[in-house]
Amino acid sequence: MGRRKSLGQNFLVSDLVRNRIIEALSLEEDELVFEIGPGRGALTGGLVESGARIVAVELDSDLFDRLKADFSSSGRLEVINSDIRGFDFDREAEARGYEGFKVVGNIPYYLTSSILIAMTMQSRLIKAVLMVQREVADRILAAPGTRRCGTLTILLQSYFDVSRLMRVKQGSFNPPPKVESAVLALVPDKKQGAPQDVLGFLDVLKSFFSMRRKKLGSIFRELYRVKADGSDSRTEPLTALVHMRPEELSLSMWFELFETVSSLKGS
């Protein structure tokens, strides 16, 4: 069965990588796991053998049929033919009677951002182990306040403990992708002061990082028509940050900035 380039399919073929991913999930009997894009089932078989309950979400209808046939005798696997972008993990877990769940997947690179952002919205998520492009992993793991950080860096580090489990060479896939990959583990860990309004925080991050080389004073004038130099009481908490750029802010500074932006929008 061939691959569909439009779906960004690069199938995992390395047993070593597969085993490391499954081990990192620390699965228990009857635990609920959502697998994103199972493809030809490289991870699926090991997940089923763990004794966990697996719900595999596959968009490709041909691969969906293949998975159904290959695992027809398994009572622990449910295969869904669906686009993961419209999948509500919390709701699906609740519908199956679970308070918590884990997520695993060798996710298509073109869906990386949308899937990672979706993880921040899941209140029942216990842990996610995801394969992403190595360059994306490097940016996610960059220290806040450094040039490599960006929207995903701040967003994910605000709500998760993020760690790199391993780097994955191109030869671990068929066909080999043009770039290296990395496996990340995300464990929910909301930092003190992180906004409750995750989507609102995401919008602010996107807006400010779209002008990452400008200083905050200029960005506030452009976006909100206010000065952040202390002359406007609404932006007074940011006076010390006015000459900094978005890429130079720490997590706590971002939380303070978001509070100020929220007050501006509410005034």
Backbone torsions as a table, in degrees:
resi	resn	phi	psi	omega
1	MET	NA	123.9	-177.5
2	GLY	-78.4	172.5	179.8
3	ARG	-96.4	157.4	174.4
4	ARG	-107.0	111.2	-177.1
5	LYS	-60.0	-33.0	-177.8
6	SER	-64.8	-20.1	-179.9
7	LEU	-100.0	5.2	177.2
8	GLY	61.5	41.0	-173.6
9	GLN	-85.4	118.1	169.5
10	ASN	-131.8	109.0	-169.4
11	PHE	-85.2	130.9	178.6
12	LEU	-68.2	131.3	179.7
13	VAL	-126.5	-1.9	-177.6
14	SER	-88.3	119.6	176.8
15	ASP	-65.8	-35.8	-180.0
16	LEU	-61.4	-47.7	179.6
17	VAL	-64.4	-44.6	179.1
18	ARG	-56.3	-47.8	-177.1
19	ASN	-65.4	-37.7	178.7
20	ARG	-64.9	-39.8	179.7
21	ILE	-65.0	-47.7	-178.8
22	ILE	-64.2	-40.2	177.9
23	GLU	-61.2	-39.6	-177.7
24	ALA	-65.3	-23.4	-179.8
25	LEU	-73.9	-21.9	-179.1
26	SER	50.0	58.1	-173.1
27	LEU	-75.8	146.5	176.0
28	GLU	-118.1	161.5	-179.7
29	GLU	-55.1	130.5	175.7
30	ASP	68.0	8.1	176.0
31	GLU	-67.9	146.4	-178.5
32	LEU	-89.6	128.8	178.7
33	VAL	-130.2	129.3	172.0
34	PHE	-98.3	124.1	176.0
35	GLU	-102.7	124.3	-179.9
36	ILE	-91.1	122.1	175.9
37	GLY	59.6	64.5	-177.4
38	PRO	-65.7	-19.6	177.6
39	GLY	60.0	-119.5	-178.8
40	ARG	-91.5	4.8	174.0
41	GLY	91.3	21.2	-178.8
42	ALA	-59.0	-41.8	177.2
43	LEU	-87.0	-31.4	-169.8
44	THR	-57.5	-44.4	-178.6
45	GLY	-59.8	-45.2	179.0
46	GLY	-66.4	-36.0	178.0
47	LEU	-64.8	-43.6	179.2
48	VAL	-62.8	-41.3	-179.3
49	GLU	-64.5	-20.8	-179.2
50	SER	-70.0	-17.7	-177.1
51	GLY	93.0	-2.0	177.9
52	ALA	-77.5	164.9	174.5
53	ARG	-93.2	122.1	-173.3
54	ILE	-110.1	130.6	171.3
55	VAL	-117.4	108.4	-176.6
56	ALA	-100.1	127.0	-176.5
57	VAL	-109.7	111.7	-175.7
58	GLU	-125.7	127.2	-178.8
59	LEU	-81.1	-37.2	-176.9
60	ASP	-69.6	117.0	-174.9
61	SER	-66.1	-32.5	178.2
62	ASP	-67.8	-44.3	177.9
63	LEU	-66.9	-35.7	175.9
64	PHE	-57.4	-48.0	179.7
65	ASP	-63.8	-38.2	179.9
66	ARG	-65.4	-43.7	179.3
67	LEU	-62.9	-42.2	179.1
68	LYS	-60.0	-39.8	-179.2
69	ALA	-73.2	-44.4	-176.0
70	ASP	-66.0	-31.6	-175.8
71	PHE	-115.9	29.7	-175.6
72	SER	-62.4	-26.5	-177.4
73	SER	-89.1	-4.0	-177.4
74	SER	-87.0	127.9	176.9
75	GLY	-90.9	1.7	-176.7
76	ARG	-106.2	1.5	-177.0
77	LEU	-119.9	130.8	172.6
78	GLU	-120.5	124.7	-179.0
79	VAL	-108.4	128.3	-178.9
80	ILE	-117.0	129.7	177.5
81	ASN	-91.5	94.6	-172.3
82	SER	-156.5	159.8	174.0
83	ASP	-84.7	123.3	-176.7
84	ILE	-62.6	-21.5	-178.8
85	ARG	-68.0	-19.1	177.8
86	GLY	-108.4	15.5	-174.2
87	PHE	-93.2	125.5	178.6
88	ASP	-98.6	97.7	-175.3
89	PHE	-60.1	-46.4	-178.8
90	ASP	-59.6	-46.3	-178.5
91	ARG	-65.1	-41.6	-179.5
92	GLU	-66.8	-35.9	177.1
93	ALA	-67.0	-44.5	179.9
94	GLU	-61.6	-40.5	-179.1
95	ALA	-62.9	-24.9	-179.9
96	ARG	-98.6	5.6	174.9
97	GLY	82.7	25.9	-177.9
98	TYR	-112.2	136.9	176.2
99	GLU	-82.5	-23.8	-178.3
100	GLY	-145.5	164.5	-178.9
101	PHE	-156.8	164.0	173.6
102	LYS	-118.7	158.9	-178.9
103	VAL	-128.6	139.8	177.4
104	VAL	-142.8	150.8	176.3
105	GLY	174.3	148.0	167.3
106	ASN	-93.9	87.7	-166.3
107	ILE	-83.5	142.9	176.5
108	PRO	-57.4	135.7	-174.4
109	TYR	-59.7	-33.0	-177.3
110	TYR	-72.1	-11.3	178.5
111	LEU	-105.8	3.2	-172.0
112	THR	-54.9	-53.1	-176.2
113	SER	-61.3	-46.5	-176.7
114	SER	-65.0	-37.0	179.4
115	ILE	-71.4	-42.7	179.3
116	LEU	-64.5	-40.6	177.1
117	ILE	-63.1	-40.5	179.3
118	ALA	-60.5	-32.8	179.8
119	MET	-61.3	-33.6	-178.7
120	THR	-69.8	-14.2	-177.3
121	MET	-94.0	-3.1	-172.3
122	GLN	-95.6	114.0	-177.3
123	SER	-79.1	-17.6	-177.0
124	ARG	-101.4	0.9	-176.7
125	LEU	-67.7	130.8	177.0
126	ILE	-97.2	-43.2	-178.1
127	LYS	-165.3	146.0	174.0
128	ALA	-127.4	134.9	174.6
129	VAL	-122.8	112.2	-169.2
130	LEU	-131.9	139.2	174.3
131	MET	-89.0	127.3	179.0
132	VAL	-135.2	169.2	175.3
133	GLN	-63.0	138.0	-174.6
134	ARG	-58.5	-39.4	-179.6
135	GLU	-62.5	-38.2	177.2
136	VAL	-65.9	-42.6	178.2
137	ALA	-60.4	-40.8	179.4
138	ASP	-61.3	-40.4	179.8
139	ARG	-69.5	-40.9	180.0
140	ILE	-61.5	-37.4	-176.3
141	LEU	-88.9	-1.8	179.4
142	ALA	-62.1	148.9	178.5
143	ALA	-71.3	131.2	173.2
144	PRO	-55.9	139.2	-178.5
145	GLY	94.6	4.2	177.3
146	THR	-116.4	163.1	-171.5
147	ARG	-62.7	-28.3	-175.9
148	ARG	-79.5	-13.9	-176.8
149	CYS	-72.6	155.5	179.9
150	GLY	-155.0	-161.6	-176.0
151	THR	-56.8	-49.5	-178.7
152	LEU	-66.2	-34.4	177.2
153	THR	-55.5	-56.0	-175.0
154	ILE	-68.7	-43.9	-177.7
155	LEU	-61.6	-53.3	-175.1
156	LEU	-69.4	-39.7	179.3
157	GLN	-71.0	-16.9	176.4
158	SER	-75.8	-27.4	-173.2
159	TYR	-122.0	-4.4	-178.0
160	PHE	-138.2	155.5	160.3
161	ASP	-89.7	114.6	-175.1
162	VAL	-110.4	131.5	178.4
163	SER	-139.8	151.7	175.7
164	ARG	-92.5	124.4	179.4
165	LEU	-87.3	-37.8	-178.6
166	MET	-170.8	155.6	169.3
167	ARG	-93.1	147.1	-175.9
168	VAL	-127.6	121.7	-179.2
169	LYS	-74.6	160.5	-177.9
170	GLN	-59.6	-32.4	-177.1
171	GLY	-68.9	-5.0	177.9
172	SER	-81.7	0.1	-177.5
173	PHE	-126.0	158.5	171.4
174	ASN	-134.4	118.8	-7.4
175	PRO	-71.9	158.0	-180.0
176	PRO	-67.2	132.8	174.6
177	PRO	-72.8	170.6	-178.3
178	LYS	-80.0	-14.6	-175.4
179	VAL	-128.3	162.8	175.1
180	GLU	-75.8	159.8	178.3
181	SER	-119.0	174.3	175.1
182	ALA	-148.9	148.9	176.8
183	VAL	-102.9	124.2	179.4
184	LEU	-110.8	145.5	171.9
185	ALA	-112.2	131.1	178.5
186	LEU	-121.2	120.7	177.3
187	VAL	-118.7	124.9	-178.3
188	PRO	-52.4	129.0	-178.9
189	ASP	-159.2	79.7	-177.0
190	LYS	-68.9	121.2	-177.8
191	LYS	-74.6	151.1	179.5
192	GLN	-59.9	126.2	179.5
193	GLY	93.0	-8.8	179.3
194	ALA	-63.8	137.6	-175.7
195	PRO	-61.3	143.8	171.8
196	GLN	-70.7	-33.3	-179.0
197	ASP	-83.5	87.3	-174.9
198	VAL	-66.1	-43.4	-179.5
199	LEU	-65.2	-39.5	177.0
200	GLY	-63.8	-41.0	177.8
201	PHE	-63.2	-42.1	178.0
202	LEU	-60.1	-43.5	179.3
203	ASP	-61.0	-41.6	179.2
204	VAL	-65.4	-44.3	179.3
205	LEU	-59.4	-45.5	179.6
206	LYS	-61.4	-43.5	-178.4
207	SER	-62.8	-45.9	-176.1
208	PHE	-74.1	-38.6	-179.9
209	PHE	-74.0	-17.6	173.7
210	SER	-68.7	-14.8	176.4
211	MET	-125.6	44.3	-168.7
212	ARG	-61.3	-23.9	-178.7
213	ARG	-90.4	-7.5	177.3
214	LYS	-86.5	156.8	176.4
215	LYS	-83.8	155.4	-174.4
216	LEU	-58.3	-36.5	179.2
217	GLY	-57.3	-43.4	179.2
218	SER	-68.2	-39.2	-178.9
219	ILE	-65.9	-42.2	179.2
220	PHE	-63.9	-39.5	177.6
221	ARG	-64.3	-39.8	-177.1
222	GLU	-73.5	-42.4	-175.0
223	LEU	-86.0	-36.6	-170.4
224	TYR	-123.1	-0.4	177.5
225	ARG	57.5	36.8	177.1
226	VAL	-131.6	158.6	176.2
227	LYS	-95.9	142.6	179.2
228	ALA	-113.0	36.6	-176.8
229	ASP	-106.8	10.8	179.8
230	GLY	98.8	-13.5	-179.7
231	SER	-75.0	-20.1	177.1
232	ASP	-110.9	118.7	-174.3
233	SER	-60.2	-26.0	-177.9
234	ARG	-68.7	-26.5	-179.5
235	THR	-107.9	10.5	-177.0
236	GLU	-55.8	-36.8	-179.9
237	PRO	-62.8	-17.3	-176.2
238	LEU	-100.7	7.9	-176.6
239	THR	-54.2	-40.8	-177.9
240	ALA	-72.0	-13.4	-176.0
241	LEU	-102.8	-2.7	-168.5
242	VAL	-58.7	-28.7	-177.9
243	HIS	-97.7	8.4	179.1
244	MET	-95.3	158.6	176.9
245	ARG	-103.0	157.5	-178.7
246	PRO	-51.7	-39.5	-177.4
247	GLU	-70.3	-7.0	-178.3
248	GLU	-100.4	-2.1	-174.4
249	LEU	-86.0	142.0	173.1
250	SER	-81.2	171.8	178.0
251	LEU	-58.8	-46.6	-177.7
252	SER	-62.8	-34.3	176.8
253	MET	-66.1	-39.7	177.3
254	TRP	-63.5	-39.4	179.7
255	PHE	-64.1	-41.4	178.8
256	GLU	-66.1	-41.2	178.4
257	LEU	-61.6	-42.8	-179.7
258	PHE	-62.4	-40.0	177.6
259	GLU	-60.3	-40.4	179.7
260	THR	-66.7	-44.8	178.7
261	VAL	-60.8	-42.2	179.7
262	SER	-61.5	-39.6	179.1
263	SER	-68.0	-35.1	177.5
264	LEU	-65.4	-42.2	-179.7
265	LYS	-69.0	-27.9	-178.9
266	GLY	-87.6	-8.8	-176.8
267	SER	-90.0	NA	NA
